[in-house]
Each structure stands twice: as structure tokens, then as C-alpha cells.
Amino acid sequence: MKWRAACVRLGRALRIVFTATSLLLLLLTLLGWCQGYWHWRRISIWRESMSESGYRLTESRLDLGAGDFGMTSGRCEIDAEKATAIGCPTGVRWDPWFFTGEPQAIRRSFGPLPTSQLPEYQMWRWDHAGIILGWKQHRDTLAAIWGKRMPGALCNSYYLALPWWIVAFLFAVLPTDRLYARIRRTRQTRTRSTA
């Protein structure tokens, strides 16, 4: 019986923690949604690594814009000989990057790149009900994505864009359910007390 009571207490504690976390994320989502109409923000983390097999540049990126929330994961690879010739750094290096600009729709930045300037360009894009899912691949000559010149590097990027209202809805489900349960228990208590 003791372990059952402990499991019940643990379950209640976990529900409280998850509800509070969801509520906090909901508030942050609403804040990001509102500020997106005044400023477009991009938060990127680059990781550069050089090994015997070659040089790799990866990027993880969040875009907070007017009406949309975007996530991107990209990678550029080049063999060690070419990397050394163009002066790519050795070892492993992390480089965070923050950018703030004028409000813009993120889905415009997820559009097609100039194929005439990017050899071996391929793209797949699914755009439905405000949700964008896509993939791009090309041989980078102008470094249109990362701003780094890496001639001949094979670059891949995967991206997802969601309207802010979808993100807010997902984070609002658990707090709303808990609030409804609380209101229902209060009504039942009042009904019993008046009966």
C-alpha cells in the first residue's frame, strides 16, 4: 500500500511539473509571437570540425518571425585536402550567432535558392496548412546559407516552419486540461455541500 501511495504522490508531482513547464513555454511562445511582429530574430549555433576525413560545418538555427516559428539543421562537408587549401580551421570550434532584423515571414527565407549560382541544386518542399517541411542540397560556391566561402562543399539543410498558433495550442493543451479538471472538482464540491 505504501508504494501505491508513493506512486500516486509521484504522479501528482509530475503532473504539476509538466503543467508548470507547459504554462511557462506557452507564455514564452506568446511573447515570441508578439515580438515577431516588431523584430525578426535568428539564433544560430555553428560547429566547425576538422579531421583526417575532412572538414564539416554544421548549423542549428531557430527563427522567430512574424507569425512563424522556424527550425533549421544544416551541414556542409568538404574533403581534407580542399579544406586545408582554402584555410579551414583545425580542431573543433563552436560559434554562436544572433541576428535581429526587420519583421519578415520566415517562409520566405525557406523558399528556393538561386539555382543558377548553386551547382547540383536539389530541393524538396511540403507546404500545407501553414506548415512547411523541406530539404535542400547543393554544391556551395557562394556560401549563400552560412556566409562562409567553401568552394565545392556538399551542403544539406533540413527545415521546419510552424505558425505560432500551432505551437501555442500544443503548449496550452495540458494547462487547459488541468484548469478544466480543477473547475469541475470545485463545482462538484459545491454541489455536494448544497445538497
For each residue, the residues with C-beta under 8 A, 3 or more apart:
1: 4 5
2: 5 6
3: 6 7
4: 1 7 8
5: 1 2 8 9
6: 2 3 9 10
7: 3 4 10 11
8: 4 5 11 12
9: 5 6 12 13
10: 6 7 13 14
11: 7 8 14 15
12: 8 9 15 16
13: 9 10 16 17
14: 10 11 17 18
15: 11 12 18 19 178
16: 12 13 19 20
17: 13 14 20 21
18: 14 15 21 22 174
19: 15 16 22 23 174 175 178
20: 16 17 23 24
21: 17 18 24 25
22: 18 19 25 26 171 172 173 174 175
23: 19 20 26 27 171 175
24: 20 21 27 28
25: 21 22 28 29 171
26: 22 23 29 30 168 171 172 175
27: 23 24 30 31
28: 24 25 31 32
29: 25 26 32 33 69 164 167 168 171
30: 26 27 33 34 168
31: 27 28 34 35
32: 28 29 35 36 64 69 164
33: 29 30 36 67 164 165 168
34: 30 31 37
35: 31 32 38 39 41 64
36: 32 33 39 40 41 64 65 66 67 68 103 164
37: 34 66 67 103
38: 35 103
39: 35 36 100 101 102 103
40: 36 63 64 65 66 100 101 102 103 104 106
41: 35 36 63 64 65 98 99 100
42: 61 62 63 64 97 98 99 100 101
43: 61 62 64 96 97 98
44: 59 60 61 62 96 97 98 99
45: 59 60 61 94 95 96 97
46: 57 58 59 94 95 96 97 146
47: 56 57 58 59 92 93 94 95
48: 55 56 57 88 89 92 93 94 95
49: 55 56 91 92 93
50: 54 55 80 83 88 89 90 91 92
51: 54 55 56 80
52: 80
53: 79 80
54: 50 51 77 78 79 80 83
55: 48 49 50 51 77 78 79 80 83 88 150 153
56: 47 48 49 51 75 76 77
57: 46 47 48 75 76 77 146 148 150 153
58: 46 47 73 74 75 76
59: 44 45 46 47 72 73 74 75 145 146 157
60: 44 45 72 73
61: 42 43 44 45 70 71 72 73 74
62: 42 43 44 69 70 71
63: 40 41 42 68 69 70 71 72 106 109 161
64: 32 35 36 40 41 42 43 69 70
65: 36 40 41 68 69 70 103 104 105 106
66: 36 37 40 103 104 105
67: 33 36 37 105 163 164
68: 36 63 65 105 106 107 161 162 163 164
69: 29 32 62 63 64 65 106 161 162 163 164 167
70: 61 62 63 64 65 106 109 110 132 159 160 161 162
71: 61 62 63 159 160 161
72: 59 60 61 63 157 158 159 160
73: 58 59 60 61 157 158 159
74: 58 59 61 145 146 155 156 157 158
75: 56 57 58 59 155 156 157
76: 56 57 58 140 145 146 148 150 153 154 155 156
77: 54 55 56 57 153 154 155
78: 54 55 82 83 86 88 150 152 153 154
79: 53 54 55 82 83
80: 50 51 52 53 54 55 83 84
81: 84 85
82: 78 79 85 86 151 152 153
83: 50 54 55 78 79 80 86 88
84: 80 81 87 88
85: 81 82
86: 78 82 83 149 150 151
87: 84
88: 48 50 55 78 83 84 150
89: 48 50 93
90: 50
91: 49 50
92: 47 48 49 50
93: 47 48 49 89
94: 45 46 47 48
95: 45 46 47 48
96: 43 44 45 46
97: 42 43 44 45 46
98: 41 42 43 44
99: 41 42 44
100: 39 40 41 42
101: 39 40 42 104
102: 39 40
103: 36 37 38 39 40 65 66
104: 40 65 66 101 108 109
105: 65 66 67 68 108
106: 40 63 65 68 69 70 109 110 161
107: 68 110 111 127 132 161
108: 104 105 111
109: 63 70 104 106
110: 70 106 107 125 132 134 159 161
111: 107 108
112: 115 123 125
113: 117 118 121 123 136 138 144 145
114: 117 118 144
115: 112 118 121
116:
117: 113 114 141 142 144
118: 113 114 115 121 138 139 140 141 142 144
119: 138 139 141
120: 137 138 139 154
121: 113 115 118 136 137 138
122: 136 137 138
123: 112 113 134 135 136 137
124: 134 135
125: 110 112 132 133 134 135
126: 131 132 133 134
127: 107 131 132
128: 131
129:
130: 162 163 166
131: 126 127 128 160 161 162 163 166
132: 70 107 110 125 126 127 159 160 161
133: 125 126 159 160
134: 110 123 124 125 126 158 159 160
135: 123 124 125 156 157 158 159
136: 113 121 122 123 155 156 157 159
137: 120 121 122 123 154 155 156 157
138: 113 118 119 120 121 122 155
139: 118 119 120 152 153 154 155
140: 76 118 143 144 145 150 151 152 153 154 155
141: 117 118 119 151 152
142: 117 118 149
143: 140 146 147 148 149 150
144: 113 114 117 118 140
145: 59 74 76 113 140 155 157
146: 46 57 59 74 76 143
147: 143
148: 57 76 143
149: 86 142 143
150: 55 57 76 78 86 88 140 143 153 155
151: 82 86 140 141
152: 78 82 139 140 141
153: 55 57 76 77 78 82 139 140 150
154: 76 77 78 120 137 139 140
155: 74 75 76 77 136 137 138 139 140 145 150
156: 74 75 76 135 136 137
157: 59 72 73 74 75 135 136 137 145
158: 72 73 74 134 135
159: 70 71 72 73 110 132 133 134 135 136
160: 70 71 72 131 132 133 134
161: 63 68 69 70 71 106 107 110 131 132
162: 68 69 70 130 131 166 167
163: 67 68 69 130 131 166 167
164: 29 32 33 36 67 68 69 167 168
165: 33 168 169
166: 130 131 162 163 169 170
167: 29 69 162 163 164 170 171
168: 26 29 30 33 164 165 171 172
169: 165 166 172 173
170: 166 167 173
171: 22 23 25 26 29 167 168 174 175
172: 22 26 168 169 175 176
173: 22 169 170 176 177
174: 18 19 22 171 177 178
175: 19 22 23 26 171 172 178 179
176: 172 173 179 180
177: 173 174 180 181
178: 15 19 174 175 181 182
179: 175 176 182 183
180: 176 177 183 184
181: 177 178 184 185
182: 178 179 185 186
183: 179 180 186 187
184: 180 181 187 188
185: 181 182 188 189
186: 182 183 189 190
187: 183 184 190 191
188: 184 185 191 192
189: 185 186 192 193
190: 186 187 193 194
191: 187 188 194 195
192: 188 189 195
193: 189 190
194: 190 191
195: 191 192
